[in-house]
């Protein structure tokens, strides 16, 4: 880990944060990171604060925040306790989206279970007579109804 005064090259920052060099360059390009000073040879020199910022960015992205939301969180991060109200609002929005996705996934799960059961029933019947797959037939009918 870098000390507050120690400078690290981008490869070391990538190693310490578990990101790729390209991801760190992308964060810099998107202005999530300040442009670090460079050596006379053109190498970027990162500080311990930069590593902490990269780790923060990575953690909030893992929570599902977009780059725009990450930028907003970075601004709020340096703020006061009042920022917590805004952060809470963002978290509530994210939670509502997650709950909506979960609801949609439960619906999809039910539809898939029904389709599997329809296949099971058709396979039992098809031993007696040749019939098309009901799932494929039903999907074709739904498609025709939408056109």
N, CA and C atoms as a LAMMPS dump frame, in Angstrom:
ITEM: TIMESTEP
0
ITEM: NUMBER OF ATOMS
441
ITEM: BOX BOUNDS ff ff ff
-5.0000000000000000e+02 5.0000000000000000e+02
-5.0000000000000000e+02 5.0000000000000000e+02
-5.0000000000000000e+02 5.0000000000000000e+02
ITEM: ATOMS id mol type element x y z
1 1 1 N 0.851 -1.179 0
2 1 2 C 0 0 0
3 1 3 C 0.893 1.236 0
4 2 1 N 0.46 2.233 -0.693
5 2 2 C 1.247 3.458 -0.796
6 2 3 C 1.102 4.284 0.479
7 3 1 N 2.178 4.936 0.828
8 3 2 C 2.115 5.89 1.936
9 3 3 C 1.628 7.21 1.354
10 4 1 N 1.162 8.146 2.193
11 4 2 C 0.613 9.402 1.672
12 4 3 C 1.555 10.149 0.74
13 5 1 N 2.859 10.022 0.918
14 5 2 C 3.791 10.774 0.077
15 5 3 C 4.371 9.934 -1.054
16 6 1 N 4.16 8.634 -1.036
17 6 2 C 4.719 7.751 -2.043
18 6 3 C 3.88 7.803 -3.32
19 7 1 N 4.548 7.794 -4.463
20 7 2 C 3.864 7.795 -5.756
21 7 3 C 3.992 6.419 -6.389
22 8 1 N 2.902 5.984 -7.013
23 8 2 C 2.868 4.664 -7.644
24 8 3 C 2.541 4.792 -9.122
25 9 1 N 3.085 3.871 -9.89
26 9 2 C 2.762 3.819 -11.313
27 9 3 C 1.429 3.106 -11.479
28 10 1 N 0.824 3.271 -12.629
29 10 2 C -0.519 2.764 -12.88
30 10 3 C -0.617 1.239 -12.726
31 11 1 N 0.421 0.519 -13.089
32 11 2 C 0.416 -0.937 -12.943
33 11 3 C 0.292 -1.365 -11.493
34 12 1 N 0.948 -0.647 -10.598
35 12 2 C 0.881 -0.954 -9.172
36 12 3 C -0.506 -0.602 -8.623
37 13 1 N -1.076 0.488 -9.099
38 13 2 C -2.427 0.864 -8.682
39 13 3 C -3.406 -0.223 -9.136
40 14 1 N -3.245 -0.699 -10.361
41 14 2 C -4.099 -1.763 -10.876
42 14 3 C -3.962 -3.017 -10.012
43 15 1 N -2.747 -3.367 -9.668
44 15 2 C -2.512 -4.557 -8.849
45 15 3 C -3.167 -4.414 -7.475
46 16 1 N -3.013 -3.257 -6.863
47 16 2 C -3.548 -3.038 -5.514
48 16 3 C -5.078 -2.951 -5.487
49 17 1 N -5.68 -2.506 -6.57
50 17 2 C -7.129 -2.325 -6.589
51 17 3 C -7.869 -3.478 -7.268
52 18 1 N -7.144 -4.33 -7.964
53 18 2 C -7.782 -5.446 -8.66
54 18 3 C -8.434 -5.04 -9.967
55 19 1 N -8.124 -3.855 -10.457
56 19 2 C -8.653 -3.383 -11.734
57 19 3 C -7.581 -3.509 -12.807
58 20 1 N -7.997 -3.313 -14.033
59 20 2 C -7.023 -3.306 -15.12
60 20 3 C -6.469 -1.894 -15.296
61 21 1 N -5.346 -1.808 -15.947
62 21 2 C -4.763 -0.51 -16.274
63 21 3 C -5.743 0.278 -17.146
64 22 1 N -6.4 -0.419 -18.071
65 22 2 C -7.367 0.247 -18.944
66 22 3 C -8.538 0.827 -18.153
67 23 1 N -8.993 0.115 -17.129
68 23 2 C -10.094 0.623 -16.3
69 23 3 C -9.675 1.903 -15.583
70 24 1 N -8.457 1.936 -15.084
71 24 2 C -7.968 3.133 -14.386
72 24 3 C -7.84 4.292 -15.368
73 25 1 N -7.345 4.017 -16.558
74 25 2 C -7.267 5.064 -17.584
75 25 3 C -8.671 5.567 -17.938
76 26 1 N -9.628 4.639 -18.01
77 26 2 C -11.011 5.007 -18.301
78 26 3 C -11.561 5.921 -17.215
79 27 1 N -11.322 5.583 -15.954
80 27 2 C -11.768 6.435 -14.843
81 27 3 C -11.168 7.834 -14.969
82 28 1 N -9.917 7.878 -15.359
83 28 2 C -9.251 9.178 -15.534
84 28 3 C -9.895 9.938 -16.691
85 29 1 N -10.138 9.243 -17.809
86 29 2 C -10.746 9.872 -18.98
87 29 3 C -12.151 10.395 -18.66
88 30 1 N -12.902 9.674 -17.843
89 30 2 C -14.253 10.071 -17.454
90 30 3 C -14.258 11.089 -16.309
91 31 1 N -13.081 11.493 -15.889
92 31 2 C -12.889 12.49 -14.829
93 31 3 C -13.392 12.02 -13.464
94 32 1 N -13.346 10.711 -13.264
95 32 2 C -13.626 10.168 -11.942
96 32 3 C -12.366 10.281 -11.084
97 33 1 N -11.239 10.329 -11.756
98 33 2 C -9.94 10.552 -11.106
99 33 3 C -9.339 11.829 -11.658
100 34 1 N -8.64 12.544 -10.807
101 34 2 C -7.925 13.722 -11.281
102 34 3 C -6.731 13.263 -12.108
103 35 1 N -6.348 14.11 -13.048
104 35 2 C -5.174 13.78 -13.848
105 35 3 C -3.965 13.75 -12.928
106 36 1 N -3.309 12.604 -12.802
107 36 2 C -2.15 12.541 -11.921
108 36 3 C -0.939 13.225 -12.565
109 37 1 N -0.037 13.677 -11.738
110 37 2 C 1.188 14.229 -12.307
111 37 3 C 1.944 13.117 -13.043
112 38 1 N 2.851 13.516 -13.906
113 38 2 C 3.608 12.537 -14.691
114 38 3 C 5.105 12.735 -14.494
115 39 1 N 5.805 11.649 -14.685
116 39 2 C 7.273 11.716 -14.635
117 39 3 C 7.767 12.361 -15.925
118 40 1 N 9.038 12.645 -15.993
119 40 2 C 9.602 13.208 -17.222
120 40 3 C 9.451 12.224 -18.382
121 41 1 N 9.327 10.937 -18.053
122 41 2 C 9.125 9.916 -19.077
123 41 3 C 7.658 9.732 -19.45
124 42 1 N 6.767 10.478 -18.808
125 42 2 C 5.358 10.413 -19.152
126 42 3 C 4.542 9.416 -18.338
127 43 1 N 5.153 8.791 -17.331
128 43 2 C 4.428 7.828 -16.509
129 43 3 C 3.567 8.555 -15.479
130 44 1 N 2.35 8.074 -15.315
131 44 2 C 1.453 8.641 -14.305
132 44 3 C 1.96 8.277 -12.912
133 45 1 N 1.805 9.219 -11.978
134 45 2 C 2.199 8.977 -10.592
135 45 3 C 0.979 9.142 -9.697
136 46 1 N 0.527 8.023 -9.136
137 46 2 C -0.667 8.024 -8.287
138 46 3 C -0.286 8.037 -6.82
139 47 1 N -1.179 8.62 -6.003
140 47 2 C -0.966 8.689 -4.553
141 47 3 C -1.923 7.738 -3.836
142 48 1 N -1.75 7.615 -2.544
143 48 2 C -2.617 6.759 -1.736
144 48 3 C -4.069 7.207 -1.854
145 49 1 N -4.319 8.514 -1.917
146 49 2 C -5.688 9.023 -2.049
147 49 3 C -6.331 8.559 -3.349
148 50 1 N -5.51 8.447 -4.406
149 50 2 C -6.03 7.978 -5.689
150 50 3 C -6.478 6.526 -5.586
151 51 1 N -5.698 5.725 -4.877
152 51 2 C -6.058 4.317 -4.685
153 51 3 C -7.356 4.216 -3.895
154 52 1 N -7.483 5.006 -2.855
155 52 2 C -8.718 5.003 -2.062
156 52 3 C -9.913 5.403 -2.932
157 53 1 N -9.716 6.374 -3.789
158 53 2 C -10.794 6.834 -4.671
159 53 3 C -11.174 5.742 -5.67
160 54 1 N -10.181 5.082 -6.24
161 54 2 C -10.443 3.984 -7.173
162 54 3 C -11.208 2.865 -6.468
163 55 1 N -10.819 2.544 -5.259
164 55 2 C -11.517 1.5 -4.495
165 55 3 C -12.958 1.908 -4.201
166 56 1 N -13.164 3.171 -3.873
167 56 2 C -14.516 3.677 -3.635
168 56 3 C -15.359 3.538 -4.904
169 57 1 N -14.807 3.966 -6.034
170 57 2 C -15.512 3.895 -7.315
171 57 3 C -15.905 2.449 -7.611
172 58 1 N -14.974 1.572 -7.428
173 58 2 C -15.223 0.152 -7.699
174 58 3 C -16.336 -0.385 -6.791
175 59 1 N -16.299 -0.029 -5.527
176 59 2 C -17.306 -0.526 -4.58
177 59 3 C -18.706 -0.02 -4.927
178 60 1 N -18.832 1.251 -5.272
179 60 2 C -20.17 1.768 -5.576
180 60 3 C -20.667 1.247 -6.929
181 61 1 N -19.75 0.978 -7.845
182 61 2 C -20.166 0.374 -9.105
183 61 3 C -20.674 -1.046 -8.863
184 62 1 N -20.051 -1.75 -7.936
185 62 2 C -20.518 -3.096 -7.598
186 62 3 C -21.911 -3.064 -6.979
187 63 1 N -22.294 -1.927 -6.404
188 63 2 C -23.65 -1.755 -5.878
189 63 3 C -24.641 -1.412 -6.99
190 64 1 N -24.139 -1.253 -8.202
191 64 2 C -25.01 -1.005 -9.339
192 64 3 C -25.145 0.444 -9.754
193 65 1 N -24.312 1.319 -9.215
194 65 2 C -24.403 2.732 -9.58
195 65 3 C -23.75 2.971 -10.94
196 66 1 N -24.398 3.798 -11.746
197 66 2 C -23.872 4.175 -13.055
198 66 3 C -22.717 5.162 -12.886
199 67 1 N -22.01 5.435 -13.971
200 67 2 C -20.903 6.4 -13.9
201 67 3 C -21.39 7.782 -13.484
202 68 1 N -22.549 8.193 -13.993
203 68 2 C -23.104 9.488 -13.591
204 68 3 C -23.393 9.536 -12.104
205 69 1 N -23.952 8.444 -11.593
206 69 2 C -24.244 8.372 -10.164
207 69 3 C -22.956 8.317 -9.344
208 70 1 N -21.944 7.639 -9.872
209 70 2 C -20.641 7.585 -9.182
210 70 3 C -20.067 8.986 -9.066
211 71 1 N -20.172 9.759 -10.133
212 71 2 C -19.672 11.141 -10.098
213 71 3 C -20.383 11.937 -9.007
214 72 1 N -21.688 11.758 -8.933
215 72 2 C -22.473 12.464 -7.914
216 72 3 C -22.042 12.023 -6.512
217 73 1 N -21.837 10.737 -6.329
218 73 2 C -21.413 10.219 -5.025
219 73 3 C -20.027 10.731 -4.644
220 74 1 N -19.16 10.87 -5.641
221 74 2 C -17.817 11.392 -5.359
222 74 3 C -17.888 12.835 -4.871
223 75 1 N -18.786 13.619 -5.454
224 75 2 C -18.965 15.004 -5.002
225 75 3 C -19.496 15.004 -3.58
226 76 1 N -20.493 14.148 -3.333
227 76 2 C -21.105 14.086 -2.006
228 76 3 C -20.139 13.53 -0.965
229 77 1 N -19.231 12.679 -1.406
230 77 2 C -18.292 12.019 -0.482
231 77 3 C -17.481 13.03 0.319
232 78 1 N -17.119 14.1 -0.307
233 78 2 C -16.325 15.111 0.367
234 78 3 C -17.154 16.073 1.185
235 79 1 N -18.462 15.905 1.161
236 79 2 C -19.357 16.834 1.836
237 79 3 C -19.587 16.496 3.291
238 80 1 N -20.636 17.097 3.812
239 80 2 C -20.954 16.973 5.234
240 80 3 C -22.016 15.895 5.448
241 81 1 N -22.523 15.845 6.644
242 81 2 C -23.538 14.871 7.016
243 81 3 C -24.825 15.083 6.211
244 82 1 N -25.108 16.305 5.781
245 82 2 C -26.298 16.564 4.973
246 82 3 C -26.259 15.763 3.672
247 83 1 N -25.063 15.447 3.204
248 83 2 C -24.922 14.653 1.982
249 83 3 C -25.573 13.286 2.15
250 84 1 N -25.658 12.825 3.376
251 84 2 C -26.244 11.518 3.657
252 84 3 C -27.694 11.447 3.184
253 85 1 N -28.415 12.537 3.252
254 85 2 C -29.805 12.568 2.786
255 85 3 C -29.855 12.301 1.287
256 86 1 N -28.968 12.924 0.539
257 86 2 C -28.922 12.714 -0.905
258 86 3 C -28.491 11.29 -1.235
259 87 1 N -27.506 10.796 -0.51
260 87 2 C -27.027 9.435 -0.731
261 87 3 C -28.156 8.451 -0.447
262 88 1 N -28.88 8.696 0.62
263 88 2 C -30.005 7.828 0.977
264 88 3 C -31.035 7.812 -0.15
265 89 1 N -31.304 8.958 -0.736
266 89 2 C -32.239 9.039 -1.853
267 89 3 C -31.766 8.218 -3.039
268 90 1 N -30.487 8.321 -3.358
269 90 2 C -29.928 7.528 -4.45
270 90 3 C -30.028 6.036 -4.152
271 91 1 N -29.741 5.675 -2.9
272 91 2 C -29.831 4.269 -2.509
273 91 3 C -31.267 3.762 -2.605
274 92 1 N -32.228 4.585 -2.197
275 92 2 C -33.63 4.183 -2.29
276 92 3 C -34.045 3.976 -3.745
277 93 1 N -33.591 4.849 -4.637
278 93 2 C -33.881 4.684 -6.06
279 93 3 C -33.289 3.384 -6.586
280 94 1 N -32.05 3.124 -6.196
281 94 2 C -31.378 1.898 -6.631
282 94 3 C -32.11 0.678 -6.093
283 95 1 N -32.537 0.731 -4.843
284 95 2 C -33.265 -0.371 -4.225
285 95 3 C -34.595 -0.613 -4.939
286 96 1 N -35.285 0.454 -5.312
287 96 2 C -36.553 0.315 -6.036
288 96 3 C -36.328 -0.372 -7.382
289 97 1 N -35.247 -0.017 -8.07
290 97 2 C -34.922 -0.66 -9.348
291 97 3 C -34.627 -2.139 -9.146
292 98 1 N -33.872 -2.45 -8.112
293 98 2 C -33.535 -3.843 -7.826
294 98 3 C -34.803 -4.638 -7.525
295 99 1 N -35.671 -4.065 -6.725
296 99 2 C -36.93 -4.75 -6.402
297 99 3 C -37.775 -4.97 -7.656
298 100 1 N -37.793 -3.983 -8.548
299 100 2 C -38.524 -4.131 -9.806
300 100 3 C -37.923 -5.273 -10.63
301 101 1 N -36.605 -5.319 -10.707
302 101 2 C -35.935 -6.398 -11.448
303 101 3 C -36.252 -7.759 -10.824
304 102 1 N -36.253 -7.819 -9.512
305 102 2 C -36.577 -9.073 -8.831
306 102 3 C -38.002 -9.496 -9.177
307 103 1 N -38.937 -8.543 -9.153
308 103 2 C -40.324 -8.836 -9.509
309 103 3 C -40.401 -9.385 -10.935
310 104 1 N -39.707 -8.724 -11.864
311 104 2 C -39.7 -9.172 -13.258
312 104 3 C -39.075 -10.558 -13.383
313 105 1 N -38.028 -10.817 -12.626
314 105 2 C -37.388 -12.139 -12.666
315 105 3 C -38.314 -13.22 -12.108
316 106 1 N -39.089 -12.887 -11.071
317 106 2 C -40.055 -13.853 -10.537
318 106 3 C -41.126 -14.175 -11.584
319 107 1 N -41.584 -13.149 -12.306
320 107 2 C -42.546 -13.383 -13.385
321 107 3 C -41.946 -14.293 -14.451
322 108 1 N -40.711 -13.996 -14.834
323 108 2 C -40.022 -14.798 -15.841
324 108 3 C -39.852 -16.234 -15.353
325 109 1 N -39.525 -16.389 -14.083
326 109 2 C -39.371 -17.723 -13.509
327 109 3 C -40.683 -18.509 -13.637
328 110 1 N -41.79 -17.877 -13.33
329 110 2 C -43.093 -18.532 -13.445
330 110 3 C -43.388 -18.938 -14.88
331 111 1 N -43.096 -18.055 -15.831
332 111 2 C -43.325 -18.362 -17.247
333 111 3 C -42.448 -19.521 -17.695
334 112 1 N -41.204 -19.535 -17.248
335 112 2 C -40.298 -20.628 -17.628
336 112 3 C -40.742 -21.952 -17.016
337 113 1 N -41.192 -21.937 -15.767
338 113 2 C -41.699 -23.155 -15.125
339 113 3 C -42.897 -23.695 -15.893
340 114 1 N -43.806 -22.801 -16.284
341 114 2 C -44.979 -23.215 -17.054
342 114 3 C -44.565 -23.824 -18.388
343 115 1 N -43.574 -23.227 -19.024
344 115 2 C -43.1 -23.747 -20.308
345 115 3 C -42.48 -25.14 -20.138
346 116 1 N -41.713 -25.334 -19.079
347 116 2 C -41.119 -26.647 -18.808
348 116 3 C -42.22 -27.673 -18.574
349 117 1 N -43.227 -27.302 -17.816
350 117 2 C -44.353 -28.22 -17.557
351 117 3 C -45.1 -28.546 -18.847
352 118 1 N -45.271 -27.557 -19.717
353 118 2 C -45.932 -27.796 -21.004
354 118 3 C -45.109 -28.765 -21.843
355 119 1 N -43.797 -28.621 -21.816
356 119 2 C -42.918 -29.55 -22.537
357 119 3 C -43.054 -30.961 -21.968
358 120 1 N -43.071 -31.067 -20.652
359 120 2 C -43.214 -32.378 -20.006
360 120 3 C -44.519 -33.05 -20.434
361 121 1 N -45.625 -32.284 -20.409
362 121 2 C -46.927 -32.839 -20.81
363 121 3 C -46.912 -33.262 -22.277
364 122 1 N -46.314 -32.43 -23.119
365 122 2 C -46.266 -32.737 -24.552
366 122 3 C -45.425 -33.973 -24.829
367 123 1 N -44.345 -34.125 -24.11
368 123 2 C -43.493 -35.297 -24.322
369 123 3 C -44.235 -36.575 -23.944
370 124 1 N -45.024 -36.524 -22.902
371 124 2 C -45.815 -37.695 -22.508
372 124 3 C -46.844 -38.02 -23.588
373 125 1 N -47.49 -36.97 -24.139
374 125 2 C -48.503 -37.171 -25.182
375 125 3 C -47.874 -37.585 -26.499
376 126 1 N -46.693 -37.054 -26.817
377 126 2 C -46.097 -37.298 -28.131
378 126 3 C -45.668 -38.742 -28.305
379 127 1 N -45.601 -39.467 -27.237
380 127 2 C -45.294 -40.889 -27.366
381 127 3 C -46.449 -41.591 -28.09
382 128 1 N -47.648 -41.032 -27.933
383 128 2 C -48.841 -41.611 -28.556
384 128 3 C -49.083 -41.051 -29.959
385 129 1 N -48.891 -39.76 -30.124
386 129 2 C -49.107 -39.149 -31.441
387 129 3 C -48.117 -37.998 -31.644
388 130 1 N -47.834 -37.724 -32.906
389 130 2 C -46.864 -36.664 -33.23
390 130 3 C -47.534 -35.297 -33.153
391 131 1 N -47.033 -34.438 -32.244
392 131 2 C -47.545 -33.08 -32.111
393 131 3 C -46.359 -32.131 -32.032
394 132 1 N -46.545 -30.91 -32.545
395 132 2 C -45.455 -29.922 -32.425
396 132 3 C -45.263 -29.507 -30.962
397 133 1 N -44.117 -28.96 -30.685
398 133 2 C -43.803 -28.485 -29.335
399 133 3 C -44.758 -27.343 -28.977
400 134 1 N -45.509 -27.495 -27.882
401 134 2 C -46.482 -26.449 -27.526
402 134 3 C -45.827 -25.107 -27.187
403 135 1 N -44.641 -25.131 -26.667
404 135 2 C -43.959 -23.877 -26.317
405 135 3 C -43.622 -23.105 -27.584
406 136 1 N -43.13 -23.828 -28.604
407 136 2 C -42.801 -23.165 -29.871
408 136 3 C -44.067 -22.687 -30.577
409 137 1 N -45.123 -23.478 -30.504
410 137 2 C -46.395 -23.081 -31.106
411 137 3 C -46.958 -21.843 -30.421
412 138 1 N -46.919 -21.842 -29.107
413 138 2 C -47.458 -20.722 -28.34
414 138 3 C -46.629 -19.461 -28.587
415 139 1 N -45.322 -19.601 -28.64
416 139 2 C -44.458 -18.437 -28.888
417 139 3 C -44.747 -17.857 -30.262
418 140 1 N -44.978 -18.711 -31.25
419 140 2 C -45.311 -18.241 -32.588
420 140 3 C -46.634 -17.518 -32.619
421 141 1 N -47.612 -18.006 -31.846
422 141 2 C -48.928 -17.363 -31.792
423 141 3 C -48.843 -16 -31.105
424 142 1 N -48.067 -15.931 -30.033
425 142 2 C -47.909 -14.643 -29.328
426 142 3 C -47.282 -13.632 -30.262
427 143 1 N -46.304 -14.068 -31.047
428 143 2 C -45.592 -13.191 -31.964
429 143 3 C -46.551 -12.664 -33.026
430 144 1 N -47.391 -13.561 -33.578
431 144 2 C -48.331 -13.155 -34.609
432 144 3 C -49.341 -12.156 -34.054
433 145 1 N -49.742 -12.354 -32.8
434 145 2 C -50.7 -11.456 -32.162
435 145 3 C -50.146 -10.068 -31.938
436 146 1 N -48.834 -9.937 -31.819
437 146 2 C -48.196 -8.632 -31.568
438 146 3 C -47.99 -7.847 -32.839
439 147 1 N -47.997 -8.534 -33.987
440 147 2 C -47.709 -7.848 -35.252
441 147 3 C -48.895 -7.101 -35.793
